[in-house]
Amino acid sequence: MEERVPLLPQYTLRNDDGREEKCGGGGGVRWWRELLAREAGKVGCVALPMAAVSVSQYAVQVASNMMVGHLPGVLPLSASAIATSLATVSGFSLLIGMASGLETLCGQAYGAKQYDKLGMHTYRAIVTLIVVSIPISLLWAFIGKLLMLIGQDPLISKEAGRYIAWLIPGLFAYAISQPLTKFLQSQSLIIPMLWSSIATLLLHIPICWLLVFKTSLGYIGASLAISLSYWLNVIMLAAYIRYSNSCKETRSPPTVEAFKGVGVFLRLALPSALMLCFEWWSFEILILVSGILPNPELQTSVLSICLTTITLMYTIPYGLGAAASTRVANELGGGNPEGARSSVQVVMCIAVMEAVIITIILLASQHILGYAYSSDKDVVAYVNAMVPFVCVSVAADSLQGVLSGIARGCGWQHLGAYVNLGSFYLVGIPTALFLGFVLKMEAKGLWMGISCGSIVQFLLLAIITFFSNWQKMSEKARERVFSDEPSDKEPLESDGSNLF
């Protein structure tokens, strides 16, 4: 009798006790039911808390800016806003991006059950990020003088320099907290990160209020409060890792070996940073360019509102991307390419549904969204007109955020960096300048142009993911984990044969 071949592929899923189970290969409905029931639960357990973690961390700086905004005069808010933006672009975004290299290294090591290597990679990342923070802190120390050199208002430049100088201790705290966060994320230990983020925010609010309004520090107190809160978060995360039984197998004491292989970390950390920063910086460039449009106060205000909106909305795909990164890295490290493929299928389905829902909500709130940010009728009307274009960006970000997480889980951040460079700096920004200035579409044109970059970014990442050879990526992941040394050809430095 001829053997019956299943219509749909089988894949292996790992239970919580470490046992493997074959799934799939049956009817379509049953196959999807098995896949969704198992994988969606695992994705949700990471994605939803990670979204909440992102919101809590973002709210620390928002709360500080809100309190500064209640001080007399406009100088404190202007100085703190400029300083916060510069600190994010020149420091915090770079550290977040570099730490993302651990999503590949720790995630794949955890999937391969090489638990001792998680601690080793994390120590390397902490040391590297602290070293990187030193030149950044020197830049921040002279940022006020640099702003004056490029023609900024002397008074605002001086006060912005004072504000960012008090963020320097927070920069070093960030250099430690980000690797600790990735260490926990790779093990799907998200709830401790959630509680520490919420606790940090709840402590930050009264600390910031006391320093801003009850001391002579004034708006500088907000900057100091951010630094103190970041160190509190480090203490809580480190205490959990040190004393929790959940990290018993993965925590390890620092050794000389951990500090010898910094190059292994940098091979993924640098392209990870570029991958994030290329996208992040493009939106900051957009805000700066809007300042030379006619009626710059209105144009800049509207674009800032749009950027704030998509930043807030991005917390959900960020959580989904973190879940995708963790699941894909774990499965590839464990030698289960079909499990990684299944994770990608499920998380992309969730991302599509999330994009549709958020887009519908934004469109439904089109005529009231502007009032959440301003009572000025011109600003409200302009924001209302921008909502459809913002929806395009939100939909593209929802999908590319997950695809970027998949890229980090697979370890092809090099290719992701090239995609972001081409999408935003060869397509997005030139198109934005052409529409905004040549066709005189002003802020609408700038935003439409950068949205084109987001769409190109999503399409390129989708093509790469669709044509990826999961078996070869699993082999490369196992080679990376067990050799702990880069091979002669990393998958993204080669001709692409390891991916397709």
N, C-alpha and C positions, 0 to 999 in steps of 0.2 A: 504494500500500500504506500502511495506517495506521501511523503512527509508534508504536513501542512505548515506553510510559512506564515507567520503573523504579519498582518497588514501594517501594524505600527511597531516601532522598535521597542525592544526591552531596554530597561535602564536599571541601575542598581541604586538603592537608597539605603543609607545607614541609619539604623535605629539608635536611640539614645544610649543603649547598652553596648553599642559597637558592632552588633550583628548586621550582616548585609542581607538584603532581601531583594529579589528580582521582581520588578513591576513592569506593567505595560505589556504590549504584544497582543492584547485582546481587542475587543471592540472599541470603537472610538469613544463612546460615552463612558464606558467603564475606565478606559485609559485616562481620560481627562479627569474623571472623578478621583482616581487614585492620585494622579499628579497634583491636582489642586488641593486635595485634602491633606496631603503630606507636606508638599513644598510651600503652599501658601501660608500654612501655619508657621513654618520656620521663618519665612520671609517676614511675616507680620510681627513676629516676636522681636525681630531686629529693627525693622523699618519704623514702626510707630514710636518706640522709645527713642530711637535716634533722631527722629523729627522733633520730638519734645526736647531732647538734649540741645539740638541746634537752636531752637527757639529760646530756651533758657539762657544759653550762652550769648546769643545776640541781644537779649533783653538787658544784659548787664550794661552794655554800652548805651543802649537806648535810654535806660533809666537815668544814667549819669547825664546824658544830654538834656533830658527833660527837666532835671533839677537845675542844671545850669541855665536853662531857658527861663527860669523863674527869678533869676537874679536881675537887679536893675541894669538897664542899658542893653544894647545889642552886641557890644564888644565881647563879653564872655562867651556867648553862644557862637558868634562868628569864629572866634579863636579856637574854641573847643571842636567845632565842626571841621575846620580845616585840619587841625592836628589829628583828629580821629581818622579822617580820610587818609591823610599821609601815613599814619601809623599802620593802617590796614594794608595800604598798597605796598609800602616799603618793608614791612616787617611781618605782621601777623599772617598775611596771605602766603608769604614765602615759607614760613614755618609750617603752616597747615599743609601746603603742597609737599614739602619735603617729608613730613611725617607720613604722608599717604603711601610712601614706598613700603612702609611696614604692612600695609594691607595685603601686599603681595607676599612679602617674606614671612611674616608671622602667620598669615592666613594659610598659606601652603604648608608651612611647617606644622601647624596644628592639624591640618588634614592628614598629613603623613605620620602623625603621632610622634613627631620629634619635638617633644614638649620642652626640652632643655634649651632648644635654639630660640624659643620665643623670648626668653629673658636676655639671651646674648644679643639678638637683633635689637631689642629695646634699649639696652645699655649703649650700643653703638649709636643709635639714633639720638639719644639724649645728649651724649658727648658731642656729636656732630652739630646738633642744633644749638647747643650752648656756645660752641666755637663760632658758628655763623652769627649768633646774636651779638657778639662783641663788636664787629665792624658796623652792624646796624645801629647799635647803641651809640657809637661814636658819631654816626650820621645824624641821629636824633638830637644829640647834644648841641649840634651846630645848625639845626634846621631853621631856627629863627633868622640867623644871618644869611642862610642860603635863600630863604624866601625874599628877604630884602634885596639880595643881589639880582633876583629875576624880576624885580619891579613890583613886588607886592607891597601893600600898605605897611609902613614901618611899625605902627602901633599894633596892628593885628598880627604881624609877623613875630614881633617880640613876645606877645602873650601866647601865641600858638607854640612858640619855642619853649616857653615855660611849662605849658600844659603837657607837651609830648615828652619833656625831660622826666616828668614824674611817672610816665608810663614805662620807662626803661626797666624798673624792677619787675613789672608785669610781663615784659618781653621775655625775661629769663624764666619766669614761672611758666609762660606759654611754651617755651622750649622743652620743658619737662612734662607738662600736662598732655601735650599732643601725642608724644610716643606712648604715654601710659594709657591714653584713650584708645589708640590703635591696638595696643596689647590686649586690652579687654574686649574690644570689638571683634578681633580675630577669633575669640573664643565664644562669641555671642553672649558675653556677659554685659548686657546693655543696661539692665536695671540699676546696678550700682552707679553707673555713670549718670543715669537719670536722677537718682536721689541726690548725688553730689552736686549736680548742676542746679537742681531746684533749691537745695540748701544754700549753695553759693549765692544764688539770686536773692533769696529771702534774707540772708545776712548782709548782702551788698546794699540793699535799699536803706536800712537804718544807718549803716556805716556811712554811706554817701551823704545822707541827709544831715547827719551830725557834723561831718567834715566840711560840708558846703555852707550850712546855715548857722552852725553853732561854734565855729572856730574862725580865726582870721584868715584861713586859707582861701576862702571863697571858692571860685570855680576850679582852682588848683586842687581842692579837696576831692572833686569828682575824679580827677586823674589818679590821685593817690588811692582812692577807694577802689578803683578798677584793679590797680596793682595788688592791693591787699586781698581782694576777692579772688584773683587768679592764684595767689599763693595758698589761700584757704582751700581752693579746689585741688591743688596739687597735694596738700596734706591729706585731704580726705581720700583721694584716689590711691595714694601711696600706702595709707593705713589699711585700706581694704585689701590691696594686693598683698601686703605683708602678713595680715592676720586672718584672711579668709581661707577656708578650706577649699573653695572653688579654684583658687590659684595655687594649690599645694604642689601640683605636678609641674606647673609652668614657670613659677618664680624660681629664680636661681641667684646665687651670690655673684657679684661682679668678678670676672677673671681677666687675666691679661689677654687671653684669646679673644675676648669680646671687643677689645680695643685695637686689635691688629687688623681686623677685616672691615675697616671703615669703607674701603673702596667698594666692597660688595653692596653696602647700603647706598652709597652715593650713585651707583649705576642705575638704581631705580628712583632714588630720592630727587635727583636733579631733574630728570624728565617729568617726574610727578609734579614738581614745583612749577616747571614751565607750562605743563598742561593746564594747571589751575590758573596761574598768573596771566597767561596769554588771554584767557577769557575775561578774568576779573579786571585787568588793566584796560581792556578795550572799552568797557562801560565807563570807567573813570575818565578815559580820554574823551568820551562822548559828552560827559558833563562839563569838562574843561572847555571843549570846543563850543558848546552852547553859549558860553560867556561872550563870544564875539558876534553872536547873532543880533539882529535888531530887537530892541526891548529885551535885553539879556536877563533882567530880573524875572520876567514872566517865563521865558524859555527855560532858564536854569531851574526855576522852581518846579515847573511841570515835569521836566525830565527827572529831577530828583525824586519827585513823588512816584513816577513810574518805576524808577529803579528801586525805591523802597518797597513798592508793591511786589515786584517780581522777586526781590530778595526774601520777603516774607513767604511768598508762595513756594519758593524753591526749597523750603525746609522739608516739604513732603517728598519730592523726588530725591533730595539729599539722603533722607532716611532710606528710601527704596534703593538708592545707589549703594549705600553702605551695606544693606542686606545682600544685594547682588554681589558686591565685592567679597563679602565674607563667605557666602554660600559657594560661589564659583571657586574661590581660592581653596577652601576646605576640600571640595570635591576633586579639583585638579591635583592638589597635594596628596590626596588619598588614592590617586590612580583611578579615578572614576569619571572618565570624560563624559559618559552619557548622563550621569547625575548632574554634571556642570551644565550640559546642554539643556536638561530639563529645568534646572533652576532659572536659566536665562529665559526659556519660553514662558514660565509662570510669571516671573517678575516683569517681563515686558507686557504681558496681558494686563497685569495690575497697573502698570504705568500708563497704558492707553486709556483704561477706565478712569484713572485719576485725572489725566489731562482733559478728558471730555467733561468730567464733573466740574473741575475748577473753571474751565472755560465758560461753561454754562452759567455758573455762579457769578463770574465776573461780568458777563454780558447782561445778566439780570440786574446787577447792581450798577450798571453804567451811569445812571443819572444821579446816583447818590454817593458814588465813590469819592468824588472830589471834595464833598463836604466833610469827609473824615480827616482831611488834611488842611483845609483852608476854608475860610468864610468869604474870601474874595471872589466875586462873581466871575471875573475874567479867568482866574485860575481854575475854578470849578468847571466852567464851560470848556476850557482847553483840555482839562483832564477827561471830561466826558467824551470829547472827540478822539482822544488818544486810546481809549479803552479797547476798541477792536484791534489795534496794533499791539497793545500790551497782551491781549489774548493769544495772538500768534506767538509772541515770545514765551509766554507761559507754557503753551502747548509744546513748543520745541524744547524748552528747558526741561519739561517733565520727562520727555523721552531721552534727551541726550544726557540728563543727569544720571539716569539708570545705566545707559550705555557707557558712560565714563566710569561708573562703578565696576561694570563688567571688565573694562579695560584694566583697571587697577587690580582686580582679582586675577586676571590672566597674566599680568606682568608686561603688557605691551604699552606702557606709558610713553615710550619713545614715539610710537606711531600716533598716540593721542596728542602729543605735543605738536607734531607736524600738522595734524588735522586742525588743531585750534589756531596755530599760526596762520595757516592758509585760509581758514574760514573767516577769521576776524580781520586779519591784516592785509590779505589779498582780495577779499570779497566784501566783508562787512563794513569796515571803516571807509575804504574808497567809495563804496556805494552810498554810505551815509553822507559823506562830504559832497558827493555829486548831487544827491537829492536835496540836501539841506541848503547848499549854497548856490550851485549852478541852476537848479530848477526852482530855487527859492521856496522850498517846502518847509524850511525852517525846522522846528523841533520834530514835526511829523516825519520829515524826510530823514533826519538823523536817526530816529527810532526805527523807521522802516528799513534803513540800510543795515543797522546792527542786527535787526531781526532776520535779514537775508543771511547774515553770517551764521546766526544760530541754526537756521534751517539747513544750510550747507554742512555745518558741523554735525547735525543729527544724521543727515543722509550718508555722509562719509563713514561715521562710526557704525551706522546700521549695516552698511555694505560690508565693512570689515568683519563685523560680528557674524553676519549671515554666512560669509564664506570661510570662516575660521575652521581650521582642522583641529578639532577638540582632542583627538588622540595624540597628535604631535605636541599640542600645548600641555597635555597631561604628562607626557614623557619629559618635556622641558622643565616642568614644575618639579617633577621627582628628581631630575638631575640637579636642579638648583638647590633643592632641600638637602640632598644627601652629599653633594660635593662641597657645598658652602663656598664654592669658588665659581666665578663666571666662566662659562665655556668660551671657546675661541670665537663662536658666533652666537651672540644673543639674538633672540628672535626678531627684534626690531632693528638690529643693525645689519641684518643679513638681507638677502634679496627677497625675503618674504616667504620662502619655501616652508618655514616652520609654522606659518599661519594658515596657508591655503593649500 
